[in-house]
Amino acid sequence: MQISLAYRQKKILESRHKMCRDKNKCDRLKAIMLSDEGYSEGMISQLYESINQQLIGI
């Protein structure tokens, strides 16, 4: 599902992402911003999967 954000909405999400301390919430905010940039759900999922694998050393 493609998401389109207005300029003001993007700035609010970026600000919330910077201040966020909850990893899950940060990931959700980032996924919304990536979707707005044209990333598909599959691409976002693969990105987070590869990041998690790198973090746990697989």
N, C-alpha and C positions, 0 to 999 in steps of 0.2 A: 504494500500500500504506500503510494507516494504521498508525502506530506509537504505542503507549501506553507511557509511561514512569512509573515510580514517582517520588515526590517526591525521594527520595535520588538516583535516576539523573539526574533533571533538574539537580539541583545539581552533580553531578559533571561533567556535560556543559557546563554554564555555566562552571564553573571551568576546565575544559580549554580551552574556547573563548577565554576571556580570556587565558590564558597561551600560546596557540598562536601560532607564528611562521610556519608553513607555510600559505600561502593556500589551497591545495587541501584540506588537512586541516581548516582553519577552515570552509571552505565545506561540507564533508561534515558536520561537527558541527552547523552552523547548519541544514542541511537536515533533519537528524534532529529537531532541536528544533522546527522549523516544522511538520514532519509530526505531531509530538505535539500541536501546537496546532490541528490540524485542516486544515492546508493540504494540498491534493492534490499529487501528483507534477507534474502539469501546471502548477499555480500556482507551485510552487517553481521549476520550470524557467523559466517566463516571468519570474519575479522576477530570477533570476540572469542571464538573457539581457539584460534591460533594464539591469541594473546594469553589465554588461560593455560594452554599447553606450555607455552614458554615460561610462564610464571612458576609452574609446578615441575618444570624440568623434564617433560616427556619428549 
